[in-house]
Amino acid sequence: MKIDRSNKLILLICWLWCSLSFAAPLKVAQDLWPPYVMNSALGSGIAHDLVIEGLISAGFEVDYSVKPWTRVLKETINGKNDVIIAIWKTEQRARDYIFTDLYMHNRMAVVSRQEANFEFSSLHSLAGIRVAMIDNYAYGAKLVDYQELIPVSSIHLPNSIRLILTDRADVLVTDEAVGRWTIKEMRVDASKLSFSSVYLDTTPLYAAVRKSHPQAQQIVAALNAYFKNHGEQKLEALKIKYGLSSQ
C-alpha cells in the first residue's frame, strides 16, 4: 500500500511537471520602468529579473516583450498577454486579474542635499520647504494637497536633482529605487544627496495573471512560493547587482 501511494505521488509530480513543460510559453509583458523594468547593460531590471526567474524556476517557458502600459493592461484582459510583471492593486484591477502576493514596495523617499542636514519625519516637515515637483506627475493626494510646502516646477527627475544640487529647491520626492538609479545614471556623487529614512508613502508591488488563463492559479501559486522562499534574498542580491543597495 505504501509503495502504491508513493508511485501515485511520483506520477502526480511527473504529470504536473510535464503539464508545465509542454504548455505554451507564457506571454509576459511590461512597460519600461527603470530600474524595475528596463533595457540596460546590467540587465532587465529588479522586478523583471525576480518575476521571470520565479516563472522559469517553476518550469514555465516565457515569451517576454516590452509594450506601452495601456496596451499591457488591455491585452492581458483580452487574452493576448498572460502575465504582468509589476503592477499596483486596485479594486477594478482585482476584477480583471489574479494578483500574486506582494513581492516588494514602491517607497516614496524625500531627497535633500547632504549638507542641508534636513530630517523628514512627516508631511509637516515640508512646511516652508521648497519641493521640486515634476509637472503632471501623479504624486499622492496628500502631497499635492498640502498647502504649506513651496512647489518648484520641474520637467523630470534629473531636472529635480539638479535643482536640489544647485540650491534652487530644498528637497524632491521620488520612488527610492528610481531615485537611486537616476542618480547613478547621471553620474552624480551620491554622497552629496541624502535619502530620508522615513518614507512619505509606500505602495505594494505585485505580479498579476489574466483570470482567463487555464493555469492562472497554478502560475500565481508558483510565484508566491518563489517569493516566499527566495524573494528577500534575491531582492537584496538584485539591488547590489544594479548598484542600488543603500549599504
Secondary structure, 3 states (H helix, E strand, C coil): CHHHHHHHHHHHHHHHHHHHHCCCCEEEEECCECCCECCCCCCCCHHHHHHHHHHHHCCCCEEEEECCHHHHHHHHHHCCCCEEEEECCCHHHHHHEEECCCCEEEEEEEEEEHHHCCCCCCHHHHCCCEEEEECCCCCCHHHHCCCCCEEEEECCHHHHHHHHHCCCCCEEEEEHHHHHHHHHHHCCCHHHEEECCCCCEEEEEEEEEECCCCCHHHHHHHHHHHHHHHHHHHHHHHHHHCCCCCC
